[in-house]
């Protein structure tokens, strides 16, 4: 079955980047001139996704507003003949069929995904984590969808992390099938001892899930942090049926991390068609004084 639906969990509190996120959702933090959530939606659309559910909670209304029409702004731009800017603003509302639902209690990523059950129905669906912006010529979500269509199994977007940092992430038991495709048969969320580490491969930002995940989410108990962990549910799916891991191409930015935000802003500003060259020269001049 073709993957045309995606879920973007965006209900986190953004505590790692306070005070910026006190009144603004972290998903709306800009990378040059686009909020992170728009780049994530654009990646999904480039991957063939037509319907997107964004899971929010209280205080995230700015996300809904961003993907809505703004008649006053559009009239202002039109009256001043700023046609290219007008088109860019209007096109945001036409990227995909975008829906919203609130996670009324922040009980973890697994609980957030369970809120999407009626949206996804009996279809496979992509999950694009709201913290993770992945930039590349070949959209990461599309790479995972291709693997799903080939094998018919759930797919994890994976990358290696530093051995000393694996306790902050999930750790996967993987076996290389070919090229950047792996078979995954087990995983653990935030391993706390060396014995628990299965590998330094971790799930980073993207996955394709099958409807089986919902029955598993209904039965699992709270895990790390006292929350319903999606990793725990995917571990059961991997043990029962096996899952794939795709070591995707692309640069990942952690938008829930202050350093990640700055890296995204600087690196993408250098590539920006409008300010790229000027910013590059600014950096060269600035670095002379470091």
C-alpha positions as CSV (number, residue, x, y, z in Angstrom):
1,X,0.0,0.0,0.0
2,X,1.3,3.4,-0.9
3,X,2.4,5.7,1.9
4,X,0.5,9.0,1.5
5,X,-0.1,10.0,5.2
6,X,2.2,11.5,7.7
7,X,2.1,12.4,11.4
8,X,4.2,15.2,12.9
9,X,4.3,15.1,16.7
10,X,4.7,18.8,17.8
11,X,3.4,18.7,21.4
12,X,6.7,19.0,23.2
13,X,7.3,21.8,25.6
14,X,10.8,22.8,24.3
15,X,12.3,23.1,27.7
16,X,15.8,22.7,26.3
17,X,15.6,26.0,24.5
18,X,13.9,28.2,27.1
19,X,13.2,31.1,27.3
20,X,12.8,31.3,23.5
21,X,10.0,28.7,23.7
22,X,8.1,30.3,26.7
23,X,5.6,31.8,24.3
24,X,6.7,30.4,20.9
25,X,6.5,26.7,19.9
26,X,10.0,25.4,19.2
27,X,8.7,24.1,15.9
28,X,8.2,27.8,14.8
29,X,11.8,28.7,15.5
30,X,13.1,30.1,12.2
31,X,15.9,28.7,10.0
32,X,16.7,31.9,8.1
33,X,13.2,32.8,6.8
34,X,11.3,29.5,7.3
35,X,10.1,28.0,10.6
36,X,11.3,24.5,11.3
37,X,7.9,23.0,10.9
38,X,7.5,24.3,7.4
39,X,10.8,22.6,6.3
40,X,9.5,19.3,7.8
41,X,6.2,19.6,6.0
42,X,8.0,20.4,2.7
43,X,10.2,17.3,3.1
44,X,7.0,15.2,3.6
45,X,5.4,16.7,0.5
46,X,8.5,16.1,-1.6
47,X,8.3,12.5,-0.5
48,X,4.8,12.0,-1.9
49,X,2.8,12.7,1.2
50,X,-0.6,14.3,0.6
51,X,-2.2,14.3,4.0
52,X,-0.5,15.4,7.2
53,X,-1.6,15.4,10.8
54,X,0.2,17.7,13.2
55,X,-0.2,16.8,16.9
56,X,-0.1,19.9,19.1
57,X,-1.1,20.9,22.6
58,X,-2.0,24.2,24.4
59,X,0.0,27.2,23.3
60,X,0.8,25.9,19.8
61,X,-1.8,27.9,17.9
62,X,0.9,29.7,16.0
63,X,1.6,26.5,14.0
64,X,-2.0,26.3,12.8
65,X,-1.9,30.0,11.9
66,X,1.2,29.5,9.8
67,X,-0.4,27.0,7.5
68,X,-3.6,29.1,7.2
69,X,-4.5,31.9,4.8
70,X,-3.9,35.6,6.0
71,X,-6.2,37.8,3.9
72,X,-5.0,41.1,5.4
73,X,-1.3,40.3,4.6
74,X,-2.2,38.9,1.2
75,X,-4.1,42.1,0.3
76,X,-1.2,44.2,1.5
77,X,1.3,42.3,-0.6
78,X,-1.0,42.3,-3.6
79,X,-1.7,46.1,-3.4
80,X,2.1,46.7,-3.4
81,X,2.7,44.4,-6.4
82,X,4.9,42.1,-4.3
83,X,3.8,39.1,-6.4
84,X,6.6,36.7,-5.6
85,X,6.3,37.3,-1.9
86,X,2.5,36.9,-2.2
87,X,2.8,33.6,-4.0
88,X,5.3,32.3,-1.4
89,X,2.9,33.2,1.4
90,X,-0.2,31.7,-0.3
91,X,1.6,28.5,-1.3
92,X,2.3,27.6,2.4
93,X,-1.4,27.0,2.8
94,X,-1.5,24.7,-0.3
95,X,1.5,22.4,0.5
96,X,-0.8,19.5,1.6
97,X,-4.0,18.6,3.3
98,X,-3.0,19.6,6.9
99,X,-5.0,18.6,9.9
100,X,-4.4,19.3,13.6
101,X,-5.3,17.4,16.8
102,X,-4.3,18.2,20.4
103,X,-2.5,15.8,22.7
104,X,-4.4,16.8,25.8
105,X,-1.8,15.3,28.2
106,X,1.9,15.1,27.4
107,X,2.4,11.4,28.2
108,X,5.2,10.8,25.7
109,X,5.8,10.3,22.0
110,X,4.0,6.9,22.0
111,X,0.9,8.5,23.5
112,X,1.1,11.3,20.9
113,X,1.2,8.8,18.0
114,X,-1.8,6.9,19.5
115,X,-3.8,10.0,19.0
116,X,-3.4,9.6,15.2
117,X,-5.2,6.3,15.0
118,X,-8.4,7.6,13.4
119,X,-6.4,9.7,11.0
120,X,-4.2,6.9,9.7
121,X,-6.8,4.2,9.7
122,X,-5.6,0.9,8.3
123,X,-2.8,2.5,6.3
124,X,1.0,2.7,6.8
125,X,2.1,6.2,7.7
126,X,5.3,8.3,8.1
127,X,6.3,9.9,11.3
128,X,8.5,13.0,11.1
129,X,9.6,14.2,14.5
130,X,8.9,17.9,15.1
131,X,12.3,18.4,16.7
132,X,14.3,17.2,13.7
133,X,14.9,19.1,10.5
134,X,16.7,17.0,7.8
135,X,18.0,18.9,4.8
136,X,19.2,17.2,1.6
137,X,18.6,16.8,-2.1
138,X,17.0,13.5,-1.5
139,X,14.3,13.9,1.1
140,X,14.9,11.5,4.1
141,X,11.2,10.6,4.4
142,X,11.2,9.5,0.8
143,X,14.2,7.3,1.3
144,X,12.3,5.5,4.1
145,X,9.1,5.2,2.0
146,X,11.1,3.6,-0.9
147,X,12.4,0.9,1.5
148,X,8.8,0.3,2.8
149,X,7.5,-0.2,-0.7
150,X,10.3,-2.7,-1.4
151,X,10.1,-4.8,1.8
152,X,6.6,-4.1,3.3
153,X,8.0,-3.7,6.8
154,X,8.1,-0.7,9.2
155,X,11.1,1.5,8.6
156,X,13.4,3.4,11.0
157,X,15.5,6.4,9.9
158,X,18.8,5.7,11.5
159,X,22.2,7.3,12.1
160,X,25.3,6.5,14.1
161,X,25.7,8.6,17.3
162,X,28.8,9.0,19.4
163,X,29.4,6.1,21.8
164,X,29.5,8.4,24.8
165,X,26.1,9.9,23.8
166,X,24.2,6.7,23.1
167,X,22.5,6.9,26.6
168,X,20.6,9.9,25.4
169,X,19.2,8.1,22.4
170,X,17.8,4.7,21.4
171,X,20.1,1.9,20.6
172,X,19.3,-0.7,17.9
173,X,20.2,-4.3,17.2
174,X,20.9,-4.2,13.4
175,X,22.2,-6.4,10.6
176,X,23.2,-4.9,7.3
177,X,21.2,-6.2,4.4
178,X,22.8,-4.2,1.6
179,X,24.1,-0.7,1.1
180,X,22.4,1.6,3.7
181,X,19.6,-0.9,4.4
182,X,19.6,-2.8,7.7
183,X,17.3,-5.4,9.4
184,X,16.4,-4.3,13.0
185,X,15.2,-7.0,15.4
186,X,15.5,-5.2,18.8
187,X,16.1,-1.8,20.4
188,X,16.2,0.0,23.7
189,X,15.4,3.5,24.7
190,X,18.2,5.4,26.5
191,X,20.4,2.5,27.6
192,X,22.0,3.2,31.0
193,X,24.7,0.5,31.1
194,X,27.2,-0.7,28.6
195,X,25.5,-4.1,28.6
196,X,22.3,-2.5,27.4
197,X,23.9,-0.9,24.3
198,X,23.0,-2.9,21.2
199,X,24.9,-0.7,18.8
200,X,25.6,3.0,18.2
201,X,22.9,3.2,15.6
202,X,19.9,5.2,16.8
203,X,16.5,6.3,15.5
204,X,16.9,9.9,14.5
205,X,13.8,11.8,13.4
206,X,11.9,9.6,10.9
207,X,10.1,6.3,10.7
208,X,7.4,4.5,8.7
209,X,4.9,2.6,10.8
210,X,2.3,0.0,10.1
211,X,-1.2,0.0,11.7
212,X,0.0,-2.8,14.0
213,X,1.7,-0.2,16.2
214,X,-1.6,1.0,17.7
215,X,-2.6,-2.2,19.4
216,X,0.9,-2.4,20.8
217,X,0.7,1.2,22.1
218,X,-2.6,0.3,23.8
219,X,-0.8,-2.3,25.9
220,X,2.7,-1.1,26.7
221,X,3.5,0.4,30.1
222,X,5.3,3.8,30.7
223,X,9.0,3.5,30.1
224,X,11.9,6.0,30.3
225,X,10.8,9.2,32.0
226,X,7.5,7.7,33.0
227,X,6.2,8.2,29.5
228,X,4.7,6.0,26.9
229,X,7.7,5.6,24.7
230,X,7.3,5.0,20.9
231,X,10.6,3.1,20.9
232,X,9.2,0.5,23.3
233,X,6.2,-0.1,21.0
234,X,8.5,-0.3,17.9
235,X,10.7,-2.8,19.8
236,X,7.7,-5.1,20.1
237,X,7.0,-4.6,16.4
238,X,10.7,-5.3,15.6
239,X,10.7,-8.5,17.7
240,X,7.4,-9.8,16.3
241,X,7.9,-9.0,12.6
242,X,11.2,-7.3,12.2
243,X,11.7,-3.7,11.0
244,X,14.1,-2.1,8.6
245,X,16.6,0.6,9.3
246,X,17.6,3.1,6.6
247,X,20.8,5.1,7.2
248,X,19.4,8.1,5.3
249,X,21.3,10.8,3.4
250,X,20.9,14.3,4.6
251,X,22.0,16.7,7.3
252,X,19.9,16.5,10.6
253,X,19.5,19.5,12.8
254,X,18.1,19.0,16.4
255,X,15.8,22.0,16.8
256,X,15.2,21.1,20.4
257,X,18.9,21.9,21.1
258,X,20.5,25.4,21.2
259,X,23.6,24.3,19.3
260,X,21.5,22.5,16.7
261,X,19.4,25.7,16.1
262,X,22.5,27.7,15.5
263,X,24.1,25.1,13.3
264,X,20.9,25.0,11.2
265,X,20.7,28.8,10.9
266,X,24.4,29.3,9.9
267,X,24.7,26.4,7.5
268,X,21.4,27.1,5.7
269,X,22.1,30.8,5.6
270,X,25.2,30.0,3.6
271,X,23.1,28.2,1.0
272,X,20.3,30.8,0.9
273,X,19.9,32.2,-2.6
274,X,19.2,35.7,-1.3
275,X,21.7,36.2,1.4
276,X,24.2,33.3,1.0
277,X,27.1,35.2,-0.5
278,X,26.8,38.2,1.7
279,X,26.6,36.0,4.8
280,X,29.6,34.0,3.7
281,X,31.7,37.2,3.4
282,X,30.4,38.4,6.8
283,X,31.5,35.1,8.4
284,X,35.0,35.3,6.8
285,X,35.4,38.9,8.1
286,X,34.0,38.0,11.5
287,X,36.2,34.9,11.9
288,X,39.4,37.0,11.4
289,X,38.8,38.4,14.9
290,X,38.2,35.0,16.7
